[in-house]
């Protein structure tokens, strides 16, 4: 079947007048390049679900793609032995198409006889992750593209444990998606209140009680009693503001001062070039507000509020962004200081700082390293090890207490509360988060981490670069001998196989090179460790920064340009 025939079949089943018009125009114009871009390949359903550009065709996010994904998920649930009555919790953010995709998911699943519950409006991803377990659903769907560009959307799938799916579930759902016929032939449920007949299947829209249940669950996090902290905050045009402000006030904090231009959801993200707090310029407005009002902290959630970025004022003026590793290690000590038991476990990924392992040992806790992604971090617990904290360097944190973590995914709202509580506690003692970081450096050495990412138009360049490094690894990088090369594709340290390489260097330094799972990027994660001589933390930090820069420069020679 040629591209045009595929497009015509797709058009015949498309329920969306917008993508109908887009595809009709392409067919009428005979634009073969546009057809190839949309029908030459398809978005792959994986452990991150689906994510891609909005538009017509199987290589785009649209109503047909979403309805097929929902039907595939439903087929897997109906055929699975572990289903407990088949129920799915559905959430969505405020991106273009998100609500419509959520409604389509509810219609498809309810039409299959599966109970579908819809969150009451655009809400943070951690609310959805919590809600799956709260109502004992068999699965969850979150319609979001997180911090991707404005023209993208996505579809995350969670299982009954409230965590994102892992293999082999992704392959099983993907196989069921492939077996779905034309979506205009699927039986569809109808919205609550509607009626076509006595046997109509409908879905249920939950009320505010589900948000309140999520907020109540955050009380498991040890937040202390210090509350004197002034916070400037931005949701970056996403869905975090309402839940974050409510959480701060419910836990006794003053309401954060919110960047007015970025407070309300806006799928165009008009004030930022890229809606990711890690990107240069994304925090400019909240830092300007923080400086103007004399804030103790500047916090940002990404658009679906599962990540949290932190900036602190410098003694001489200006602001410093803390890395995900710095925030993660501060929060780890905070949680471990507020919990008890020799079964406590903290976890992070193979690309995050090695400092967390040292912190765990000092606090008598267990430590686990996982593959990248919170889907793996949240599976680090066991019947004998209680996960109380997990983090990844990409600004994702899940915090818990004596009953473990309440949200089995990264939670930007809970993290914002904990950072504010920790800063308030330090302020009460006449100190800052920077002082706490210096304390860690004196005890464990400066653990400087950084990234080197290369974005490409041709994904084959990524495969070629990894293959070349695998075949001929460098004997040294920036003057440090490469002591060991771990091929992650073969599975190391009892981890599942994944594409990537880990280089262990002299002096505790480390480099991990891996393809991104959601973007056309080759990512490299670097770490150097420099002991603190005497009390001279600034000198150790300067040395670590220089060594990290040298390592980055040396590695760049081996990556695509």
C-alpha positions as CSV (number, residue, x, y, z in Angstrom):
1,X,0.0,0.0,0.0
2,X,1.5,3.3,-1.0
3,X,1.5,6.5,1.1
4,X,-1.5,8.0,-0.7
5,X,-3.6,4.9,-0.1
6,X,-2.6,4.9,3.6
7,X,-3.5,8.5,3.9
8,X,-7.0,8.0,2.3
9,X,-7.8,5.1,4.7
10,X,-6.7,7.3,7.6
11,X,-8.8,10.2,6.4
12,X,-11.9,7.9,6.2
13,X,-11.7,7.1,9.9
14,X,-10.6,10.5,11.3
15,X,-13.2,12.1,13.6
16,X,-11.3,15.4,13.8
17,X,-12.3,18.2,11.3
18,X,-9.0,19.9,11.9
19,X,-6.7,17.0,10.9
20,X,-9.2,16.0,8.2
21,X,-8.7,19.4,6.6
22,X,-4.9,19.2,7.1
23,X,-4.7,15.8,5.4
24,X,-7.2,16.7,2.6
25,X,-5.1,19.7,1.7
26,X,-1.9,17.6,1.6
27,X,-3.6,15.0,-0.7
28,X,-5.0,17.7,-3.0
29,X,-1.6,19.4,-3.3
30,X,0.2,16.1,-3.9
31,X,2.9,17.0,-1.3
32,X,4.8,13.7,-1.1
33,X,7.2,15.0,1.5
34,X,4.4,15.9,3.8
35,X,2.8,12.5,3.3
36,X,6.0,10.7,3.9
37,X,6.6,12.7,7.1
38,X,3.2,11.6,8.4
39,X,2.8,8.1,6.9
40,X,6.3,6.9,6.2
41,X,6.6,5.8,9.8
42,X,4.6,5.8,13.0
43,X,5.0,7.0,16.6
44,X,6.3,4.0,18.6
45,X,4.4,3.1,21.8
46,X,7.0,2.4,24.5
47,X,7.6,2.7,28.2
48,X,7.1,6.5,27.9
49,X,3.9,5.8,26.0
50,X,3.5,8.1,23.0
51,X,4.9,11.6,22.5
52,X,5.2,13.6,19.3
53,X,4.1,16.5,17.1
54,X,0.4,17.2,16.7
55,X,-1.0,16.6,13.2
56,X,-2.6,14.0,10.9
57,X,-1.2,10.5,10.4
58,X,0.3,7.7,12.4
59,X,3.6,9.6,12.9
60,X,1.7,12.4,14.7
61,X,-0.4,12.8,17.9
62,X,-4.1,13.1,16.9
63,X,-7.4,11.6,17.8
64,X,-7.0,8.5,15.7
65,X,-3.6,7.8,17.3
66,X,-5.0,8.3,20.7
67,X,-8.2,6.2,20.1
68,X,-6.0,3.4,18.8
69,X,-3.8,3.6,21.9
70,X,-6.8,3.6,24.2
71,X,-8.3,0.6,22.4
72,X,-4.9,-1.2,22.6
73,X,-4.7,-0.5,26.3
74,X,-8.3,-1.7,26.8
75,X,-7.6,-4.9,24.9
76,X,-4.5,-5.6,27.1
77,X,-6.6,-5.0,30.2
78,X,-9.4,-7.3,29.1
79,X,-7.0,-10.0,28.2
80,X,-4.8,-9.7,31.3
81,X,-5.0,-12.1,34.3
82,X,-4.3,-9.4,36.8
83,X,-7.3,-7.1,35.9
84,X,-9.5,-6.4,38.9
85,X,-12.7,-5.4,37.2
86,X,-11.0,-3.3,34.5
87,X,-10.9,0.4,35.5
88,X,-8.7,3.2,34.2
89,X,-8.0,6.6,35.7
90,X,-7.5,9.4,33.1
91,X,-5.9,12.8,33.5
92,X,-4.8,15.5,31.2
93,X,-2.9,18.8,31.1
94,X,-3.7,22.1,29.3
95,X,-1.9,21.5,26.0
96,X,-3.5,21.7,22.7
97,X,-5.8,18.7,22.3
98,X,-5.2,17.3,25.8
99,X,-8.8,17.4,27.0
100,X,-10.2,16.1,23.7
101,X,-7.7,13.2,23.8
102,X,-8.7,12.4,27.4
103,X,-12.4,12.4,26.5
104,X,-11.7,10.1,23.5
105,X,-9.8,7.7,25.8
106,X,-12.8,7.7,28.2
107,X,-15.2,7.0,25.3
108,X,-13.2,4.2,23.8
109,X,-12.5,2.4,27.2
110,X,-16.1,2.8,28.4
111,X,-17.3,1.6,25.0
112,X,-15.3,-1.6,25.7
113,X,-17.0,-2.1,29.0
114,X,-14.1,-0.8,31.1
115,X,-14.8,1.6,33.8
116,X,-13.3,5.0,33.1
117,X,-12.7,7.8,35.6
118,X,-11.7,11.2,34.5
119,X,-10.0,13.8,36.7
120,X,-12.1,16.9,37.2
121,X,-9.9,19.2,35.0
122,X,-6.4,19.9,33.8
123,X,-4.2,18.8,36.7
124,X,-0.6,17.9,37.5
125,X,0.7,14.5,36.5
126,X,1.4,13.5,40.1
127,X,-2.3,13.9,40.9
128,X,-3.0,11.3,38.2
129,X,-0.3,9.0,39.4
130,X,-1.6,9.2,43.0
131,X,-5.2,8.7,41.9
132,X,-4.5,5.4,40.2
133,X,-3.6,3.8,43.5
134,X,-6.1,5.7,45.5
135,X,-9.1,4.3,43.6
136,X,-7.4,0.9,42.9
137,X,-7.5,1.3,39.2
138,X,-6.0,-1.2,36.9
139,X,-4.2,1.4,34.8
140,X,-3.9,5.2,34.3
141,X,-3.5,7.5,31.4
142,X,-2.0,11.0,31.5
143,X,-2.4,13.1,28.4
144,X,0.7,15.4,28.5
145,X,3.9,16.1,26.7
146,X,5.5,17.4,29.9
147,X,8.1,20.0,28.9
148,X,8.1,19.3,25.1
149,X,7.6,22.2,22.6
150,X,4.1,23.7,22.2
151,X,3.3,21.8,19.1
152,X,3.7,18.4,20.8
153,X,1.5,16.2,22.9
154,X,1.8,12.8,24.5
155,X,0.2,9.9,26.2
156,X,1.7,8.3,29.4
157,X,0.4,5.0,30.6
158,X,0.5,3.8,34.3
159,X,-0.2,0.4,35.7
160,X,-2.1,-0.5,38.9
161,X,0.9,0.3,41.1
162,X,0.7,4.0,40.1
163,X,4.0,3.8,38.2
164,X,4.7,4.2,34.5
165,X,4.7,1.0,32.6
166,X,7.9,-1.0,32.0
167,X,8.7,-3.9,29.7
168,X,7.1,-6.2,28.7
169,X,3.9,-4.3,29.2
170,X,4.8,-1.7,26.6
171,X,5.4,-4.4,23.9
172,X,2.1,-6.1,24.9
173,X,0.1,-2.9,24.6
174,X,1.8,-2.0,21.4
175,X,0.9,-5.4,19.9
176,X,-2.7,-4.8,20.9
177,X,-2.7,-1.4,19.3
178,X,-1.5,-2.9,16.0
179,X,-4.5,-5.2,16.1
180,X,-7.0,-2.3,16.4
181,X,-9.2,-1.8,13.3
182,X,-10.6,1.6,12.0
183,X,-11.5,3.8,15.0
184,X,-14.8,4.8,13.4
185,X,-15.9,1.2,14.0
186,X,-15.1,1.2,17.7
187,X,-18.0,1.2,20.1
188,X,-17.9,4.4,22.1
189,X,-19.2,5.3,25.5
190,X,-21.0,8.6,26.0
191,X,-20.4,11.5,28.3
192,X,-22.1,11.4,31.7
193,X,-25.7,12.8,31.4
194,X,-26.0,11.8,27.7
195,X,-28.2,9.0,26.6
196,X,-28.7,7.0,23.4
197,X,-30.3,4.0,25.0
198,X,-30.7,1.9,28.1
199,X,-27.4,0.0,27.5
200,X,-25.2,3.1,27.1
201,X,-21.8,2.9,28.7
202,X,-20.6,6.2,30.3
203,X,-17.6,7.3,32.2
204,X,-17.3,9.1,35.5
205,X,-15.9,12.6,36.1
206,X,-14.4,12.8,39.6
207,X,-14.8,15.9,41.8
208,X,-12.4,17.9,43.9
209,X,-12.2,15.1,46.5
210,X,-9.5,13.4,44.4
211,X,-7.3,16.5,44.6
212,X,-7.9,16.8,48.3
213,X,-7.0,13.1,48.7
214,X,-3.7,13.8,46.9
215,X,-2.9,16.8,49.2
216,X,-3.8,14.7,52.3
217,X,-1.3,12.0,51.1
218,X,1.5,14.6,51.0
219,X,1.2,14.8,54.8
220,X,3.3,11.6,54.8
221,X,6.3,13.7,53.9
222,X,8.2,14.9,57.0
223,X,7.9,18.7,56.5
224,X,8.8,19.9,60.0
225,X,7.3,23.0,61.6
226,X,9.4,25.9,60.1
227,X,7.3,28.0,57.8
228,X,9.0,31.4,57.5
229,X,10.1,31.4,53.9
230,X,9.3,33.7,51.0
231,X,8.8,31.9,47.7
232,X,8.6,33.2,44.2
233,X,7.0,30.6,41.9
234,X,6.1,29.9,38.3
235,X,4.2,27.0,36.7
236,X,5.6,28.0,33.3
237,X,2.1,28.4,31.7
238,X,1.3,24.9,32.8
239,X,-1.2,23.3,35.2
240,X,0.7,23.5,38.5
241,X,-0.3,26.8,40.0
242,X,-3.7,25.9,41.4
243,X,-2.5,22.8,43.1
244,X,0.8,24.2,44.3
245,X,-0.8,27.4,45.8
246,X,-3.4,25.2,47.5
247,X,-0.7,22.9,48.9
248,X,1.4,25.7,50.3
249,X,-1.5,27.3,52.1
250,X,-2.9,23.9,53.3
251,X,0.5,23.1,54.9
252,X,0.8,26.5,56.7
253,X,3.1,28.3,54.3
254,X,2.4,31.8,53.0
255,X,1.2,31.6,49.4
256,X,4.0,31.8,46.9
257,X,4.3,35.0,44.8
258,X,3.5,33.8,41.3
259,X,4.8,35.2,38.0
260,X,1.6,36.8,36.6
261,X,2.5,36.4,33.0
262,X,3.0,32.6,33.5
263,X,0.3,31.9,36.1
264,X,-2.5,30.6,33.9
265,X,-2.3,27.6,31.6
266,X,-1.5,28.6,28.0
267,X,-0.6,25.9,25.5
268,X,1.3,28.4,23.4
269,X,3.9,29.0,26.2
270,X,4.3,32.6,24.9
271,X,7.0,33.8,27.4
272,X,9.5,31.0,27.0
273,X,11.4,29.6,24.1
274,X,11.2,26.1,25.5
275,X,8.9,25.2,28.4
276,X,11.5,23.4,30.4
277,X,13.0,25.0,33.6
278,X,16.3,23.4,32.7
279,X,16.6,25.4,29.5
280,X,18.4,28.8,29.4
281,X,16.0,31.7,29.9
282,X,13.0,29.6,31.1
283,X,13.5,30.9,34.7
284,X,14.2,34.5,33.9
285,X,10.8,35.9,34.9
286,X,10.6,34.0,38.2
287,X,14.2,35.1,39.1
288,X,13.3,38.7,38.3
289,X,10.3,38.5,40.5
290,X,12.2,36.8,43.3
291,X,14.9,39.5,43.3
292,X,12.3,42.2,43.3
293,X,10.4,40.9,46.3
294,X,13.4,39.7,48.2
295,X,12.4,36.0,48.1
296,X,14.3,33.3,49.9
297,X,13.6,30.8,47.0
298,X,12.6,30.8,43.4
299,X,10.7,27.6,42.4
300,X,9.4,26.4,39.1
301,X,7.3,23.5,38.0
302,X,7.4,22.3,34.4
303,X,4.0,22.4,32.5
304,X,2.6,19.1,34.0
305,X,4.2,19.9,37.4
306,X,6.0,16.6,37.9
307,X,9.4,18.4,38.0
308,X,10.6,21.1,40.3
309,X,13.4,23.6,39.6
310,X,15.1,25.5,42.5
311,X,17.1,28.7,42.6
312,X,18.6,30.4,45.7
313,X,19.9,34.0,46.2
314,X,23.7,34.5,46.3
315,X,25.2,36.4,49.3
316,X,26.6,39.1,47.0
317,X,23.5,39.4,44.8
318,X,22.1,37.4,41.9
319,X,20.7,33.9,41.9
320,X,22.1,30.4,41.5
321,X,20.2,27.5,40.0
322,X,20.7,24.3,41.9
323,X,21.2,21.2,39.9
324,X,18.8,18.2,40.2
325,X,21.6,16.3,41.9
326,X,22.1,19.1,44.5
327,X,18.4,19.3,45.3
328,X,18.1,15.5,45.3
329,X,20.9,15.1,47.8
330,X,19.6,17.8,50.0
331,X,16.1,16.3,50.0
332,X,17.4,12.9,50.6
333,X,19.1,14.0,53.9
334,X,15.9,15.9,54.9
335,X,13.8,12.8,54.4
336,X,16.2,10.4,56.1
337,X,16.4,12.8,59.0
338,X,12.7,12.6,59.4
339,X,12.2,8.9,59.1
340,X,13.2,5.8,61.0
341,X,13.9,2.1,60.4
342,X,16.7,0.0,59.0
343,X,14.4,-0.9,56.1
344,X,14.6,2.5,54.5
345,X,15.7,2.7,50.9
346,X,16.7,5.7,48.7
347,X,17.1,5.3,45.0
348,X,18.3,7.2,42.0
349,X,19.5,6.4,38.5
350,X,22.8,5.4,37.0
351,X,23.2,8.9,35.5
352,X,22.6,10.8,38.8
353,X,25.2,11.7,41.3
354,X,27.0,8.9,43.2
355,X,26.7,11.1,46.3
356,X,23.3,9.7,47.2
357,X,24.9,6.3,48.0
358,X,27.3,7.9,50.5
359,X,24.4,9.8,52.1
360,X,22.5,6.6,52.5
361,X,25.4,4.8,54.1
362,X,25.9,7.6,56.7
363,X,22.2,7.5,57.6
364,X,22.0,3.7,57.8
365,X,19.7,3.4,54.8
366,X,19.8,1.1,51.8
367,X,20.7,2.5,48.4
368,X,19.7,1.4,44.9
369,X,20.7,2.5,41.4
370,X,18.3,2.0,38.5
371,X,18.0,2.6,34.9
372,X,17.0,6.2,33.9
373,X,13.3,7.0,34.4
374,X,11.0,7.1,37.3
375,X,9.3,4.0,36.2
376,X,12.5,2.2,37.3
377,X,13.1,4.3,40.5
378,X,9.6,3.5,41.8
379,X,10.3,-0.2,41.4
380,X,13.4,-0.2,43.6
381,X,11.4,-1.0,46.7
382,X,10.8,-4.5,48.0
383,X,8.9,-6.3,50.8
384,X,12.0,-5.8,52.9
385,X,13.1,-2.4,51.7
386,X,10.8,0.6,52.1
387,X,11.3,3.3,49.5
388,X,11.3,6.7,51.2
389,X,12.9,8.8,48.6
390,X,13.8,8.7,44.9
391,X,15.2,11.2,42.5
392,X,16.6,11.7,39.1
393,X,19.0,14.5,38.0
394,X,16.4,15.9,35.6
395,X,14.6,17.7,38.4
396,X,12.4,14.8,39.4
397,X,11.8,13.8,43.0
398,X,9.4,11.5,45.0
399,X,9.4,12.0,48.7
400,X,7.8,9.9,51.4
401,X,7.9,9.1,55.1
402,X,7.4,6.2,57.4
403,X,4.8,4.6,55.1
404,X,6.9,5.0,52.0
405,X,6.3,7.4,49.1
406,X,2.6,8.4,48.5
407,X,3.1,9.2,44.8
408,X,4.8,6.5,42.7
409,X,6.1,9.0,40.1
410,X,8.0,12.2,40.2
411,X,6.1,14.9,42.1
412,X,6.9,18.6,41.5
413,X,4.3,19.8,44.1
414,X,5.5,17.6,46.9
415,X,9.1,18.5,46.1
416,X,8.3,22.2,46.2
417,X,6.8,21.8,49.6
418,X,9.8,19.9,50.9
419,X,12.3,22.4,49.5
420,X,10.4,25.3,51.1
421,X,10.2,23.5,54.4
422,X,14.0,22.7,54.3
423,X,14.8,26.4,53.4
424,X,12.6,27.6,56.2
425,X,14.3,25.3,58.7
426,X,17.7,26.5,57.5
427,X,16.6,30.1,57.7
428,X,15.4,29.6,61.3
429,X,19.0,28.5,62.1
430,X,20.5,31.5,60.3
431,X,21.6,29.4,57.3
432,X,20.7,28.8,53.7
433,X,20.5,25.9,51.3
434,X,23.9,26.9,50.0
435,X,25.3,26.4,53.6
436,X,23.7,22.9,53.6
437,X,25.4,22.1,50.3
438,X,28.7,23.2,51.7
439,X,28.1,20.9,54.7
440,X,27.7,18.0,52.4
441,X,30.8,18.9,50.4
442,X,32.9,18.9,53.6
443,X,31.7,15.5,54.6
444,X,31.7,13.8,51.2
445,X,33.7,16.0,48.8
446,X,32.4,18.1,46.0
447,X,30.4,16.0,43.5
448,X,30.1,18.1,40.4
449,X,27.8,16.8,37.7
450,X,26.8,18.1,34.3
451,X,25.5,17.2,30.9
452,X,26.6,17.3,27.3
453,X,23.6,16.8,25.0
454,X,23.7,16.8,21.2
455,X,20.4,17.2,19.3
456,X,20.3,15.8,15.8
457,X,18.0,15.7,12.8
458,X,19.2,12.3,11.8
459,X,18.8,9.7,14.5
460,X,21.3,7.4,12.8
461,X,24.0,9.8,13.9
462,X,23.2,8.8,17.5
463,X,23.4,5.1,16.7
464,X,26.6,5.6,14.9
465,X,28.2,7.6,17.7
466,X,27.3,5.0,20.4
467,X,28.5,2.1,18.1
468,X,31.8,3.9,17.6
469,X,32.4,4.4,21.3
470,X,31.4,0.8,22.0
471,X,33.8,-0.5,19.4
472,X,36.8,1.8,20.2
473,X,36.3,3.4,23.7
474,X,38.8,6.1,24.5
475,X,41.7,5.1,26.8
476,X,41.5,8.4,28.6
477,X,39.3,11.5,28.9
478,X,40.7,14.9,30.0
479,X,43.8,13.2,31.4
480,X,41.9,10.6,33.4
481,X,42.4,7.0,32.5
482,X,39.3,5.1,31.6
483,X,39.4,2.2,34.1
484,X,36.3,0.4,33.0
485,X,33.6,0.5,30.3
486,X,30.2,-0.9,31.1
487,X,28.0,-1.8,28.1
488,X,24.5,-1.1,29.4
489,X,23.0,-3.0,26.5
490,X,24.4,-6.2,28.0
491,X,22.8,-5.5,31.4
492,X,25.1,-4.5,34.3
493,X,24.7,-4.7,38.1
494,X,21.5,-6.7,37.7
495,X,19.9,-4.0,35.7
496,X,17.8,-4.7,32.5
497,X,19.6,-4.1,29.3
498,X,19.3,-0.6,27.8
499,X,21.2,1.3,25.1
500,X,24.2,3.2,26.4
501,X,27.7,3.1,27.8
502,X,29.2,3.9,31.2
503,X,32.9,4.9,31.5
504,X,34.5,4.8,35.0
505,X,37.5,7.1,35.2
506,X,40.3,7.7,37.6
507,X,39.5,9.6,40.8
508,X,35.8,8.5,41.0
509,X,34.9,10.4,37.8
510,X,32.2,8.9,35.6
511,X,30.6,9.4,32.1
512,X,27.4,7.8,30.9
513,X,26.4,8.2,27.2
514,X,22.9,7.2,26.2
515,X,20.2,8.1,23.6
516,X,17.2,10.1,24.9
517,X,14.0,8.1,25.1
518,X,11.8,11.0,24.2
519,X,13.8,13.4,22.0
520,X,16.3,13.1,19.1
521,X,19.2,13.7,21.5
522,X,22.4,11.9,22.5
523,X,22.8,12.6,26.2
524,X,26.0,12.4,28.2
525,X,26.1,12.6,32.0
526,X,29.4,13.6,33.7
527,X,30.5,13.5,37.3
528,X,33.8,14.4,39.0
529,X,34.6,14.2,42.7
530,X,37.0,16.6,44.4
531,X,37.8,16.3,48.2
532,X,37.6,19.5,50.3
533,X,41.0,20.4,51.8
534,X,40.5,21.9,55.2
535,X,37.5,24.1,55.1
536,X,38.1,25.6,51.6
537,X,34.9,24.5,49.9
538,X,35.1,27.3,47.3
539,X,38.5,26.1,46.1
540,X,37.2,22.6,45.8
541,X,34.2,23.8,43.8
542,X,36.3,25.8,41.4
543,X,38.6,22.8,40.8
544,X,35.6,20.5,40.3
545,X,34.1,23.0,37.8
546,X,37.3,23.2,35.8
547,X,37.7,19.4,35.7
548,X,34.1,19.0,34.6
549,X,34.6,21.5,31.8
550,X,37.7,19.6,30.7
551,X,35.9,16.4,30.7
552,X,33.0,17.9,28.7
553,X,35.5,19.2,26.1
554,X,37.3,15.9,25.8
555,X,34.1,13.9,25.4
556,X,32.7,16.3,22.7
557,X,35.3,15.0,20.2
558,X,33.6,11.6,20.3
559,X,30.0,12.9,19.7
560,X,28.1,14.0,16.6
561,X,28.5,17.6,15.6
